[in-house]
Amino acid sequence: MPDQTITSVSREHRKFRPSAEFKAQANLGSESLYKKLYAESVNSPDKFWERQAKEHLVWRKPFKKVLKWEPPHAEWFLGGRLNVSENCLDRHLGTARENKAALIFEGEPGDVRTITYKQLHLHVCRLAHIFENMGVGQGDRVAIYMPMIPEAIIAMLACARVGAIHTVVFGGFSPEALKDRINDCRAKLVITADGGWRRGKVIELKPNVDRAIEGTPSVQTVIVVKRCGNPVNMKEGRDVWWREAWEGARITTRPRLLIPSIRCSSCTPADRPENPRACCTRAPATCWARN
C-alpha cells in the first residue's frame, strides 16, 4: 500500500491568553516558568521526576533510584513504597483542601453529586472495610463493571487501599468479553450496578454479570449498586447490594503498601497467564502496574 498522508487545511494562529485572575490561581503562574520546567524534564528527567515525586507524593518508604531503563522496559522509583489511596485522599485531611470538591458528578438523568476529599475518604474507607470482611485483600483481583458514577472511583481507591488489584471493564462490553477479562485475572470479586444510563436508555449491567460469571469459577462475591432501579436477580450467598454491605461498616481502614514498579519482579515466565491482560498469580501485589 503506498504511503498516504492527510492534509490539514485548518490553520489556527490565534493565541488565547489567560486572565490575570486565572494565572494567579494556576500552579504555574507564567509561561517562562513552564518553559523552564519543560526544559528540565527533557534535559534532566531523573532530577525533574525525583523532585516532583518527593514534593507531591507521600512515600512510606523512600525510593533509592528514580529510573531503571533497559529498553523496552522501564522501572520507576525503585525501592520506594506508597499507597495510591493515601496519596489521593489522606494527605489532604486536616488541610483546607479536605472540604474542597474531589468529585463533581452529573448523571445523564440530571442528578448531581459533589463529594469532598473528606467525604470521599470516608466512603473509600468504608468500602475497604467491606472488602476486608469479604476476604479481599493484598494481591486479590477485583473486576469493576460499572457505569460512570462516583461509586466506580470509590471502588478503585478502595482496591488500592487494601492492596487489591482492580481491572476496569467498559460497561458496554458483552457478557462474553466480561467473562474473558474476569478469567484473565482470576478476579474473586465483581463490582457492578443494576444498570447504567446511556442516551436515555438503561443498559442492564447486572444481567450481563450473571451471564458472564456462569463461566468464571474464581468469582465469590458480586457487589451491586442500585443506579437505575431496573429489576435484577440477586443470588443468595453471592450477590449483595452496595447499600446493604455499606450499613454498619466502620471507617478506620489503614492503607496497605504497594510497590510502585512497572515491571513484575516476582513472576517467572511460567507464572504468567497466556493472556497479557492478566496479572501474575504469585505475589501479585508487587506487579499492580504491569502491562
Summary of the structure (lengths in Angstrom):
residues: 291
radius of gyration: 22.0
end to end distance: 31.6
largest distance: 65.4
contacts: 812
relative contact order: 0.11
helix: 36%
strand: 20%
